[in-house]
Amino acid sequence: MKSQARRPSEPVTGRWSQLQPWPAVMAFALLFAAVLVLVFRAMLGQTGLAQVQVEAPFEHISESAVAEVLRPWQGERVMALDLARLERELSMLPWVDEVSLRRVWPDGIRVTLEEHRAVARWGETALVNERGELFVVPDASAQVDLPLLNGPPARSAEILAVWRELQPRLAMRELQAAQLLVDRRGSWRMALVQGVEVRLGTADPLVQSERFLRYGWPEIANRVDRVRYVDLRYTNGFAVAERERDAEGG
């Protein structure tokens, strides 16, 4: 029996004919999604800033100062906010170390502030954070519980590093430094809590401090209340200067 040929007028059936509508459906869905995105952006662009979430320790940072910076931004369009500018304004506040800003849908922003961790005073007007960076605050001189460091500002991290190295070495002799200073000539001076100034000179301050602990301190330990300073700026040896006795003491 011979097979019959399919007539040209007969419709083509099968899987392909069933899938033909999907490209049109997909194209419509993509177009609809694009329109939604445009509408959403337009709506959000017109949304004014109404909510500000602030996360900060407020141990030293002033809450009222933060509010004063944020007040002019209220009502600004959320999508048009210049976050970089706002970040700069917040970072200029006293005690502010790091600032993070994030938009929060639909009409807010989240502000996260981190405070400097002060580890020392620097002169009368600044403090030193844990990274050795200087920052200025109105109440720097009031932080009397912190040790005093000073010297060329560009050397603040170096001076802090030497300070940290000195503490455990001094503690082994039950000593503690209250100040560590570097003058314009690069000469180091250390003041002990016990009231003695140790003049270390321009040589390596850690090496000089070892000289003091090994030779200088044993020399003055039994009369430390009478010693004004120990001068280690000599190649061979050191000098000890005692306090002037008052008239009654003879």
C-alpha positions in Angstrom: 0.0 0.0 0.0 1.3 3.4 -0.9 1.5 6.2 1.7 -0.6 9.2 1.0 1.1 12.5 0.7 0.0 15.4 3.0 -2.0 18.0 1.3 -0.5 21.5 1.3 -3.7 22.9 2.7 -3.6 20.8 5.8 -2.6 22.7 9.1 0.8 22.0 10.7 0.3 20.5 14.1 2.8 19.7 16.9 4.9 21.3 19.8 6.1 24.4 17.8 2.6 25.5 17.1 1.7 25.4 20.8 4.6 27.6 21.8 4.1 30.4 19.3 2.1 32.8 21.6 4.9 32.9 24.3 7.3 35.4 22.7 4.5 37.9 22.5 3.6 37.3 26.2 7.3 37.7 27.3 7.7 40.9 25.3 4.5 42.3 26.9 5.8 41.3 30.4 9.1 43.0 29.9 7.5 46.1 28.6 5.1 46.2 31.6 8.0 45.7 34.0 10.0 48.6 32.4 7.0 50.8 32.7 6.6 49.9 36.4 10.3 50.7 37.0 9.9 54.1 35.4 6.7 54.9 37.4 8.4 53.8 40.6 11.4 56.0 40.0 9.2 58.9 39.2 7.2 58.4 42.3 10.3 58.0 44.5 11.9 61.0 43.0 9.0 63.1 44.1 9.1 61.7 47.7 10.4 64.1 50.3 12.6 63.1 53.1 10.4 62.4 56.1 12.2 59.9 58.3 15.8 60.0 59.5 17.1 57.1 61.6 20.2 57.9 63.5 22.4 55.2 65.1 25.2 56.7 67.3 26.6 56.0 70.8 26.1 59.7 71.8 28.6 59.3 74.6 30.5 62.4 73.3 28.7 63.2 70.0 26.1 65.9 70.6 22.6 64.7 69.6 21.4 68.3 69.2 24.4 69.0 66.9 23.5 66.1 64.7 19.8 67.2 64.5 21.0 70.7 63.6 22.9 69.4 60.6 20.0 67.2 59.5 17.3 69.8 59.9 17.9 71.7 56.5 17.6 68.4 54.7 14.1 67.6 55.8 11.7 67.6 52.9 14.4 67.2 50.2 13.6 64.7 47.5 15.1 61.3 48.7 16.5 60.3 45.4 18.1 63.8 44.9 19.8 63.9 48.3 23.5 64.7 48.0 24.7 62.0 50.4 28.3 62.8 49.9 27.8 66.4 51.0 25.7 65.4 54.0 28.4 62.9 55.0 31.0 65.7 54.9 28.8 67.9 57.1 28.3 65.2 59.6 32.0 64.2 59.7 32.9 67.8 60.7 31.1 67.5 64.0 33.3 67.0 67.1 34.0 63.4 68.1 32.7 62.0 64.8 35.1 59.4 63.4 33.1 57.6 60.7 29.8 58.3 58.9 27.7 55.9 57.0 24.5 56.9 55.1 21.9 54.7 53.4 18.5 55.5 51.8 15.6 53.7 53.4 12.5 53.2 51.2 10.3 55.0 50.6 11.0 58.4 52.3 13.9 58.1 54.7 17.6 57.7 55.3 19.7 55.9 57.9 22.6 57.7 59.5 25.2 55.7 61.4 27.9 57.5 63.3 31.0 56.1 65.0 32.9 58.1 67.7 36.6 58.6 68.0 38.2 56.5 70.7 40.6 58.9 72.5 43.7 57.3 73.9 45.7 60.4 74.7 45.6 64.2 74.8 47.7 66.2 72.3 48.7 69.5 73.6 45.8 71.6 74.9 43.3 71.5 72.0 43.4 68.0 70.4 43.2 64.3 71.2 44.7 61.2 69.7 42.6 58.3 68.6 43.7 54.6 68.6 45.1 54.9 65.1 47.4 57.8 66.1 45.3 60.4 64.3 44.7 63.8 65.8 41.2 65.3 66.2 40.1 68.5 67.7 37.2 68.8 70.2 36.1 71.7 72.4 36.7 69.8 75.7 40.1 68.3 74.9 41.8 69.8 78.0 39.1 68.3 80.2 40.2 64.8 79.4 42.6 64.8 82.3 42.6 61.1 82.8 44.4 60.6 79.5 48.2 60.7 79.1 49.6 63.8 77.4 51.5 63.4 74.1 52.9 66.3 72.0 55.2 67.0 69.1 55.1 67.6 65.4 51.6 66.7 64.2 53.0 64.6 61.4 54.6 62.3 64.0 51.5 61.7 66.1 51.3 58.0 65.0 55.0 57.4 65.7 54.8 59.1 69.2 51.7 57.0 70.1 53.5 53.8 69.0 56.5 54.7 71.2 54.2 55.4 74.1 52.6 52.0 73.7 56.0 50.3 73.7 57.1 52.2 76.8 54.1 51.3 79.0 54.8 47.6 79.6 58.6 48.3 80.0 57.9 50.8 82.7 55.3 48.7 84.4 57.9 46.0 85.0 59.5 48.5 87.4 56.1 49.7 88.7 56.5 53.0 86.9 54.1 54.8 84.6 54.6 57.7 82.2 52.2 60.7 82.3 53.7 62.5 79.3 55.8 61.8 76.2 56.9 64.9 74.2 59.1 65.6 71.2 60.3 69.1 70.7 61.1 70.9 67.4 64.7 69.6 67.4 63.4 66.0 67.6 64.5 65.6 71.3 62.3 63.2 73.4 61.2 63.8 77.0 59.2 61.6 79.2 57.5 62.6 82.5 56.8 59.9 85.0 53.7 59.8 87.3 56.2 59.8 90.1 57.2 63.3 89.2 60.6 62.7 87.5 61.3 64.0 84.0 63.5 61.8 81.9 65.3 63.5 79.1 65.9 60.9 76.4 67.4 63.2 73.7 67.4 62.6 69.9 68.5 59.0 70.0 66.1 56.0 69.8 63.7 56.7 72.7 63.2 53.0 73.4 66.9 52.4 73.6 67.3 55.4 75.9 64.4 54.3 78.1 66.2 51.0 78.6 69.3 52.8 79.7 67.2 54.7 82.2 65.6 51.6 83.6 68.8 49.7 83.8 71.1 52.4 85.3 69.2 55.6 86.0 66.2 54.3 87.9 68.2 52.2 90.4 70.3 55.3 91.1 67.3 57.4 92.1 64.7 54.9 93.3 65.3 55.6 97.0 65.2 59.4 96.6 62.7 59.8 93.7 60.8 62.5 95.6 63.9 64.7 95.5 64.8 64.2 91.9 63.7 66.8 89.3 65.1 65.1 86.1 67.4 62.5 84.8 69.4 63.6 81.7 70.4 60.7 79.3 71.8 63.0 76.6 75.3 61.9 77.4 77.2 59.3 75.5 78.8 57.8 78.6 76.5 58.1 81.6 73.7 60.4 82.7 73.1 63.4 84.9 70.7 63.7 87.9 69.3 67.0 89.0 67.6 67.3 92.4 64.9 69.6 93.4 65.9 72.8 95.3 65.2 72.5 99.0 63.2 75.2 100.6 64.5 77.3 103.4 62.8 75.2 106.1 64.2 72.0 104.8 67.8 73.3 105.0 
